[in-house]
Amino acid sequence: MITLIKSTFYKEQETKKKLCAFIKKAKMLSIGKQCREFEHSFAAYQGRSHCVFVNSGSSANLAIIQALLNLRKIKKGEAIGFSALTWSTNVMPLIELGLQPIPIDCELDTLNVSSRTLLKTLERYDLKLLFLTNLLGFCDDIEEIARICKKKRIILIEDNCESLGTVYKGKKLGNYGIASTFSFYVGHHMSTVEGGAICTNNAEIETMLQLVRAHGWDRNLTEDKQLKIRMKHHVNETFYSRYTFYDLGYNLRTMEIQGFIGLTQLKYIDEIVKKRQSNFLRIAGQIYAHTDKYYPLRYDHIDVVSNFAVPIVCRSQKIRDELVKKCDGKAEIRPIVGGDMTKQPFYHRYVSREHRRHMKNANIAHEQGLYFGNNPELTEKEIQTLISIFT
Ligand SMILES: Cc1ncc(COP(=O)(O)O)c(C=O)c1O
């Protein structure tokens, strides 16, 4: 059986050995030096000034929306665009925090929102913010999307939980908006078992994210930032300063164990991305050529495609169902990410009918799509098996 996920992290035995040694001698395992070092290293890898490490990609999504609300960059009730084809905890924070989610359809040949589908949505809605998902290592014309957002004063943030390492027009995905989120869950590009992050160049957003991550207090801020916030709020007594809560927050903190694993895994990230890209190009080149069975997926506009799964959209549900049977006991498969969010029960429960327009392409991907795993430890035999099943 070719499973979706092959290991907890890359070079598992080596990493576990180092982790055991680290835990044995560590004096403290709650958030500290390892997490801070990981933040610096990950920000440097991504090419951003700041990184805030949190306990999952879902937490990263929740934290950035809460931070933008705290900073009054967005307000309750405002219309926020999101990719209809995405993961549940991309759109859930919008609902949970009282915003108005507006779904945007994807293109069938890239599975991502494009400037065309965005402009179509803008004919009906004034969006305050676009929370764009970069789905499965792909993108459409994100540069043009960013240009439109800038022109129309729409804040752009990217959910890059599925596209760490993808490069479009010489720029890494996750660097097109004012902030971007990442997931380090097992099976994603890089794993800290559970983990996530938000990257930004904006120091004000970084500070607010640090408050949001930990109870709304200032404990994990640098000393100069603490001084500033304490002066602003006239908090000068040490007795209270450690227990002053400045804005709305949660507890989304990571442990030193995750920081340590993150630093270890980051050393392999270029190797991981290279292998995933090479697997994808080999497999996709063979499978996507079968345009009688599958909708063709376009990726030649992307410099580096870095994904953890290979999506397929069948021409009919019958073809998809036959493939599901064919994969039984041979290859683990699943729907494309979370499918069309507007079809999910939670969406029907909390979003009014008026904002549940039919998402034609996301619906096709939902009803006729599937994906199988792409990971750096796929063997040559497994790659050949996958190609033979789907061709
Ligand atoms: C697009 C997207 N956003 C967010 C998440 C949530 O990440 P996590 O599982 O780390 O909470 C996922 C998970 O796979 C995802 O695919």
Ligand as a Chemical Component Dictionary entry (heavy atoms), coordinates in Angstrom:
data_LIG
# 
_chem_comp.id                   LIG 
_chem_comp.type                 NON-POLYMER 
_chem_comp.pdbx_formal_charge   0 
_chem_comp.three_letter_code    LIG 
# 
loop_
_chem_comp_atom.comp_id 
_chem_comp_atom.atom_id 
_chem_comp_atom.alt_atom_id 
_chem_comp_atom.type_symbol 
_chem_comp_atom.charge 
_chem_comp_atom.model_Cartn_x 
_chem_comp_atom.model_Cartn_y 
_chem_comp_atom.model_Cartn_z 
_chem_comp_atom.pdbx_ordinal 
LIG C1 C1 C 0 -4.920 25.064 3.110  1  
LIG C2 C2 C 0 -4.771 24.597 4.525  2  
LIG N1 N1 N 0 -4.884 25.501 5.514  3  
LIG C3 C3 C 0 -4.762 25.142 6.806  4  
LIG C4 C4 C 0 -4.506 23.835 7.173  5  
LIG C5 C5 C 0 -4.408 23.475 8.622  6  
LIG O1 O1 O 0 -3.144 23.080 9.019  7  
LIG P1 P1 P 0 -2.964 22.186 10.345 8  
LIG O2 O2 O 0 -3.348 20.793 10.004 9  
LIG O3 O3 O 0 -1.519 22.338 10.690 10 
LIG O4 O4 O 0 -3.838 22.772 11.391 11 
LIG C6 C6 C 0 -4.393 22.857 6.178  12 
LIG C7 C7 C 0 -4.158 21.450 6.563  13 
LIG O5 O5 O 0 -3.848 20.578 5.838  14 
LIG C8 C8 C 0 -4.536 23.242 4.820  15 
LIG O6 O6 O 0 -4.468 22.334 3.837  16 
# 
loop_
_chem_comp_bond.comp_id 
_chem_comp_bond.atom_id_1 
_chem_comp_bond.atom_id_2 
_chem_comp_bond.value_order 
_chem_comp_bond.pdbx_ordinal 
LIG C1 C2 SING 1  
LIG C2 N1 SING 2  
LIG C2 C8 DOUB 3  
LIG N1 C3 DOUB 4  
LIG C3 C4 SING 5  
LIG C4 C5 SING 6  
LIG C4 C6 DOUB 7  
LIG C5 O1 SING 8  
LIG O1 P1 SING 9  
LIG P1 O2 DOUB 10 
LIG P1 O3 SING 11 
LIG P1 O4 SING 12 
LIG C6 C7 SING 13 
LIG C6 C8 SING 14 
LIG C7 O5 DOUB 15 
LIG C8 O6 SING 16 
# 
